[in-house]
């Protein structure tokens, strides 16, 4: 069964289900078997829901038997990052603080995917409270990159990227605060979309930085990505940051044609810190787009150099506020102590990991009396300048293009001892979150046997243009069809 169905796209599996070539039960069982076979090495899952998934699949098979029309995602096995609430199912944020937290409600995206008929296989590993770029900060385990088990998968949505790249789910959802969908998508050679802020409901997403967090899909192909966006995007009256807008059918933008489309190349995204081999690979991708008829020119986003410091002030300040609720009183971990104040201190000292504590301390300092204007307020002013840079660029261009990450995946431990080096791995992704615009990472080549990603950036609610360029690039290259060898052999670029 595995050879028939594992690794196929959502679109292909839908056709197989419609024509009764496979059943949803068989398909789901094949993915459960795959998880059991490869996840001991990959460590993508924190919770596997075998019984629940098989029961959901049986419901879909009953609909098929009755001749009912299947929705595009119905009967398709998928998984969620473990910071999205699932009623009755542990949602840990990969933290000791929420190790045994069982939400009493579903996130909006959970409900929408359930309504679409998807099969939930389980919950996926991540950096604790989504703070990190390597998934090394999980309290439970380190997720490994399927292209090289000695390398990180990226973060914070490392488990979500690995589950797709390692064929442990057809698609997954992750969250992106400063690159946490796009960077792991690049490191693992899959498609990752960070939608416009407000396009996808955040209700039930456990907050890191509320003005930056956004949920989006990881998929094998651009078409699959558009199909998942169709299911999860749209206004949610229960989320005060959700934008009431007319949600398009994103698959309508999947045309293999970019003739006359204007693509801007921000020079700041190819400067210091970008691996020369990564830059070379992305420039080869740019040439492909030129050959396909795109009009390409260089542009400038002059405040890019201030994006990292502005982001790490705003994000940590919001994290300090959001994580104040974890005090051992209402829910989550509680330490034993003889008095209330001691319980507060011990709970937070024992419940949070080092990176989370670091960011809470930074954020609390930035918000403290006498420093608010000097740090947080100034960072918000810089954020406005960064957004204005993008607005100006989009007066001339339909889409902007850059590397998704400055390097391919790095080895475990290579940057974890140096927080600043780790933070700089987000240099090409954090400006997008600060501006609230959409961006997608698509597979664009290999460096030393490891995938690299091309990042496409668009106007607010301009996901359609991104899908058009991404789909055209995908249809004229084969990077998305290449798979890691999970036998243990590390593939090199020369073997591709």
HELIX and SHEET records of a PDB file:
HELIX    1   1 UNK A    2  UNK A    5  1                                   4    
HELIX    2   2 UNK A   10  UNK A   18  1                                   9    
HELIX    3   3 UNK A   24  UNK A   42  1                                  19    
HELIX    4   4 UNK A   50  UNK A   65  1                                  16    
HELIX    5   5 UNK A   96  UNK A   98  5                                   3    
HELIX    6   6 UNK A  108  UNK A  115  1                                   8    
HELIX    7   7 UNK A  128  UNK A  130  5                                   3    
HELIX    8   8 UNK A  158  UNK A  165  1                                   8    
HELIX    9   9 UNK A  182  UNK A  188  1                                   7    
HELIX   10  10 UNK A  222  UNK A  232  1                                  11    
HELIX   11  11 UNK A  250  UNK A  253  5                                   4    
HELIX   12  12 UNK A  267  UNK A  270  5                                   4    
HELIX   13  13 UNK A  276  UNK A  291  1                                  16    
HELIX   14  14 UNK A  304  UNK A  306  5                                   3    
HELIX   15  15 UNK A  307  UNK A  322  1                                  16    
HELIX   16  16 UNK A  323  UNK A  325  5                                   3    
HELIX   17  17 UNK A  340  UNK A  351  1                                  12    
HELIX   18  18 UNK A  354  UNK A  367  1                                  14    
HELIX   19  19 UNK A  373  UNK A  377  3                                   5    
HELIX   20  20 UNK A  378  UNK A  393  1                                  16    
HELIX   21  21 UNK A  419  UNK A  423  1                                   5    
HELIX   22  22 UNK A  424  UNK A  426  5                                   3    
HELIX   23  23 UNK A  430  UNK A  435  1                                   6    
HELIX   24  24 UNK A  463  UNK A  475  1                                  13    
HELIX   25  25 UNK A  479  UNK A  481  5                                   3    
HELIX   26  26 UNK A  493  UNK A  495  5                                   3    
SHEET    1   A11 UNK A  45  UNK A  48  0                                        
SHEET    2   A11 UNK A 119  UNK A 124 -1                                        
SHEET    3   A11 UNK A  77  UNK A  81  1                                        
SHEET    4   A11 UNK A 171  UNK A 175  1                                        
SHEET    5   A11 UNK A 215  UNK A 219 -1                                        
SHEET    6   A11 UNK A 191  UNK A 194 -1                                        
SHEET    7   A11 UNK A 439  UNK A 447 -1                                        
SHEET    8   A11 UNK A 450  UNK A 457 -1                                        
SHEET    9   A11 UNK A 399  UNK A 403 -1                                        
SHEET   10   A11 UNK A 262  UNK A 266  1                                        
SHEET   11   A11 UNK A 295  UNK A 299  1                                        
SHEET    1   B 2 UNK A 144  UNK A 145  0                                        
SHEET    2   B 2 UNK A 148  UNK A 152 -1                                        
END                                                                             
